Amino acid sequence: MSVIIEKSSAFVFDLLKKKLPDNFIYHNYTHTQRVVKSLCEIIEHTEGLTEDQIEVLKIAAWFHDTGYTKGCENHETSSVELAKEFLESQSYPKEKTEAVCRCIMDTRFDVCPTDLLGKIMRDADASHFAKDYYEEASEFLRLEYKLQGKENYSVKNWRKLNIKLLSQDHEYYTDYAIRNWTPLKEKNLLNLLEKQKKDLGKLEKERQKAKIKDESPERAIQSMFRVTMQNHLKLSDIADTKANILLSVNAIIISLVLSNLISKLDSPSNQHLILPSLILTLSSVVSIVFAILSTRPKITSGEFTREEVEAKKINVLFFGNFHKMPFEQFKWAVGEIIQEKSMVYEALTRDLYYLGVVLHKKYRLLRITYNAFMVGIIISVISFIISFFFLKP
């Protein structure tokens, strides 16, 4: 641990011990220690952080709630002022001091962090949602509001607010928190729902669960992508099945023509059947060609560049764009996407769009195939009728 981090820890301990009112039973030194511990957990599993960035994050974690010593109103701003005053007294570099201040401000719940340090700081501050001490911490926060005269929530109303918070209002931002803490947060949410079930009864519990699902935009968006993707894949399967049927039917027709008619056309008495047989064969060949075109896979490069990923010009999720790439480069590209929820949705949207483009081409060629088959059969039948009744020797 660097000297400045040790000094920051000692300063915050003394500050909270001497100036933090006793009615702060949640936002106290224990909470700060937990945030620092969670921050170290994320840092340990995050690649690419420099020593300076780690130092900035740890200092910000120690100072992020010190502003409560000056009151609850805009405590993040007060925390920034205290951190800046302390770091200036330690001759800490101005650039790094500003980075500490930005990290502290990113802990505001109404702010969506945009850089990696802000995301790490935000997830560390909200790590208790995924911890086994979540219920204890939540109860302390409820009592803190009561002691300070802010709100006097009942246990049932507080539970209802926390269910809404965990299911709709909160999300983790870092890869580590998304993978490891989101399932634990959902487990805590499930425990809250189970307790609510005892309060409201089984029927009321089902209504609340349905309401939570309906009010969650994330679920609606995910359902939209899932259902639309499934529909597109079903349509693609249907198109391939139709093309295979036409291939089989026309192959049988050509086999029959070659085996039964061609050998008999040498006879002068069957000369009138040459044209109808030719029309039937050609229409079957045309149908087969277009059926093959509708199912023929497109050859892709199998590689993309970092510039294409950063410029959002490539569909990373399509196998044809990455099958020739090293795993590490593909892993990096996926990591770039999942850093932001908007990029995930953009990738899914791009995948959905190009799948639709392929579907359009399939069905356009399939329509031509059916038209060629239909017209060819009709003309062939008419030709055979004319040949038998009017051109037969």
N, C-alpha and C positions, 0 to 999 in steps of 0.2 A: 504494500500500500504506500502511495506517495505521501510526502510530508503534508502537502496541501489538503489531501483527503482526510488525513488524521486530524489536522487542525480544524477542518470543517466539521468533522464528527464531534470533536470536543466542544467546539463553539455552539453547535446546535443543542447538544446535551445540556450545557449550562444555561442557554437561552430558554429552552422549554421548561427546564426545572425551576427557573427563577420567575419567568414572566408569563407562562401559559396558565390561564385560569383553571381552577380545579374542575369546572364543569365541562371541560373538554376531555371526555372519557373515551372518545374514539380517535379524534385528531390529536394524538399525543406522541410521545417518543416511541411507544411500542409500535404504533402504525408506521412511523418513519423507518424504524428498524426493519419492519416487514417489507416495506417498499424497496429498501436498499438490498435486502436479501433476494427479492424477486428480480430486481434489476440485474444483479450478479448472475442469476440463473439464466436470464435471457442473453446476457453478454457472453456467457460461457458457450452458448449454442448458436451464436451468430458469427459468421465468418466475415472477415474484411474490416473489422473495427481497428482503428489505430489506438495507440496508448493515449494520445491526447483526447480522442473521442470518448474513451472509457473513463478517463479522468473527469471530463466535463459531465458525463452522465451521472457519475457517483456524487459529485458535488451538488448537482441539481437535485438528486434524490434526497440528500440530507437537508437541503434548504426548502424543498417544495411546499411545505406546510408551515414554515416558521412565521408566515404572515398572520397566522391566527393569534399570535401574541399581541398584535395591534388591532384585532377585531375580525369579525367574519366577513365584512363587506370588502369585496375585491381583494381577498387575501392573497391571490396569486401575485397581484401587483406589489403588495407589501412584502411578499417573500422575495420578489425580484430586487426590491430596494435593499432589503437586509443582506441578500447574497452579494449584490454589487458593492455595498459599503464594506462588507468583510473582505471581499477579494481585492478591492482597491487598497485596503490597509495592508494586504499581504503582497502588494506589487504584482498581482497576478496579471498576465497579458490581457489586454483589452479585448482582443478578438475572441479569446477563450471565455472571458467573462460574459461577453454578449451571447455566446453559444449556450452558456449555462442559463442565462435569462430566458432565451428562447425555449429551452427544454422545460423550464418551470411553467412558462405560459402555455405550453402544449398540454399541461395537465387539466386545463379548463375543459369541462364536459361539453361545452357548446362549440368547441374547436375541433376540426378534423385535421390531425397532424399530416404533414405532407412529406417530411424527410424522415430518414431512418432513425435518427436520434430522437425526434419527437414521438415516433411510433413506439420505440422502446420505452421511453419515459411514460407515455400514456398507458401502455400495457402493464408496466410495473406498478403504477398507481392503482390500477384496477385489478390487480392479480388476486385480491381476496375473493373475487367472484368465483374463482376456480379452486379455492383452498378449503381444507377440511374445517378451518375456523371461520368459515363464511357466516354461519348463523350467529356465532358469538359476536363477530365484528358488526354484523347488521343490527343486532339488538343494542349494542353499545351506541351505534349511531342514532338509533331511534330514541334512546334515553338521553343522548346528548342534545338532540333537538328539544326534548321536553324540558331538560334542566335549564336550557338557554332561553326558554320561552318562545321559541320559533314556531313549533308545531307540536301538538299532543296527539300523535297518531295512536289509534288502537292497534292491537296486534293484528287483527284481521285486515284493517286498511293498510297497514305497513306491509303485510305479506302481499297484498294485491299490488301495491306500488312496486315492490321488488320483482314480482312476476313480470310486470310490464317492462321493468328496467332490463331484466335479463333476457327476455324474449324479443323485445322490439328495439329498445333504445341503445343498447350497448353492443359493441363488437370489438374483437381484438384485431390488431393491425400487423404484428410481426409474424413471420412464418412459424417461429417456435411456439408462440402463444396460440396461433390458430390451430396448429397440429396437436398440441399437448394440453392446452388449458380450456379450449372450447368444449371438448367432451366432458371435462370436470365441471365446467360452468353449467352445462346442460343437466348434469347429474344433480347439482344443487337446485336447479330450476325444477326438476322432477320432484325433489323432496318438498319444495314449496307447494307444488301442485297437489301432492299427496296430502299435505296438511290442510290445504284449502278444501280438499274433498271431504275431510272430516267435519269442517265447519259448514260447508254448504250442502252436503249430501251428495249422493252419486249423480243425480240428475243435474243439479246445479254445477257440479264439477265438469260434466260433459259440455254444458253450455259455455262455461268459461274457457275450456280448451278450444272449442270451436271459434269462440270470439277472438282468442289470441292468434289462432291460425289465420283467421280472416283479416285481422288488422295488421298482420305482419307483411310489409311489402316484399321482404326477402323471399318468403314462401311463395307469394304470388308470382314473382319474377322467375324463381327457379322452376315453378310448376309450368309456367309459360314456355320456357326453354325446353324442359323435359318433354312436354306433350308435343310441341311443335317438331322437335327433333325426331321423336318416335313416329309421328305422322309422315315426315319426310322419308324416313327409312322404310316405312311400310309401303309408301308410294314407289320407292326405288325397287323394293322386292317385287311389287306387282308388275312394274315395267319389265323387269328381267324375266319374270315368269311368262308374261305375254310374248315377249320376244322369243323365248325358248319354245313356246307352243307353236309360233309361226315357223320357226326354224324346222321343227319336227314335221309339221304338216307339209311344208313345201318340199322338204327332203323326201318325204314319202311320195308326193306327187311326181317329182322328177324321177325317182326310182321306178315308179309304175310306168311313166312315159318311156323311159329308156328300155325297160325290160319287155314291155308289151306292145307298144306302138311302133317304136323305131324299126324293129326287125320286120314289121309288116308293111312299112311304107315303100319298100322296093317294088312291091306288086303294083302293076298299072291300075288295078281295080281300087287301090287305096290312095292313089295320088291326091284325091280331094281332101285327105286328112292331114296333109303336110302342113298347111298354113295353120289350122286350129291347134295342131300339136306344137308347132313352133311358138304360137302365141302363149299357150299354156306353160310351156317350158320357160320362156323368157320372163313371164310375169312371176313365176316361182323363183327364178334366179334373182330378179330385182328385189323381191320380198326378202329373200335370204340375205342379200347384201346389206339392205337397210336394217334388218334385224340384228345382224352382226355389228354394224356400226353403232347401234343403240346400246349394245352391251360391251363394246370393246373398251377396255380400260385406257385411260390417258397416261402417257409416259411423262413423269415429272423428274425434276432435277434431283430431288431428295436432299437438298442442302439450302441453307439460307445464311445470311450474314448478320452480324450484330447490328449493323446499321439498319437493316430491314426490320429487325425486331424493335429497336429503339424508335424508329419512325412509324411503327405500327403498320407496315406495308405487307406483312406476311401472315399467313394463317398457320400459327405454330401447332395447332391441334390436329392438323391433317397429316396423316402418316406419310403421304407422298412428298411432303416438304422437309422431312427430317430423317428418312430411313437410311441415308448414307452418312449421317453426321456422327461424330463422336458423342458418347453419352454425356460427357461433362458439358459440352456446348449446348446440347438439348436441355440438360438440367438447368443451366444458367437461364436459357430462354423462358422456361416454365417458371422459374423463380422470379423473373422480371414481370411476368403476367400476374402472378398471385400476390405480388406486393400491394396491389391496389384492386379493390373490388371492381372499380369501373373498367380496369383493363381485362379482368376476367370476363365481364359481361361483353366487352367489345370483342374479345377473342371468340366467345360463343356466338355472338352476332355474325362475325365474319364467317365462321364455320357454317352457320345456318344459311347464310347468303349464298356461299359458293356451292353448298349442297343443293340449294334451290336452282342455281344456274345449271348444274349437271342434270337435275331432274327435268328442267325445261328442254334441254337438248335431247334427253332420252325420249320424252313423250313426243317431241316434234318428229324425231326419226321414226318412232313407233307409229305415229299417225300416218306418215308417208308409207310405211310398210303395210299397214292395214288397207290404205287406199289402193296401193299397187296390187295387193292381193285380191281385193274386192273387184277392182276394175278388170284385172287380168282374168279372174274366174268368169265374170259376166261376159266379157268379150269372147273368151274361149268357148263357153257354152253356146253363145249365139253363133260363133263360127262353125262349131260342130253341127248345130241344127241346120244351118244354111248348106253346109257341105253334104249332109246326109240327104236332104230333101231337094236340093236344087243343083248340086254339082256332082252328085254321084253318077258315074258312067252308066 
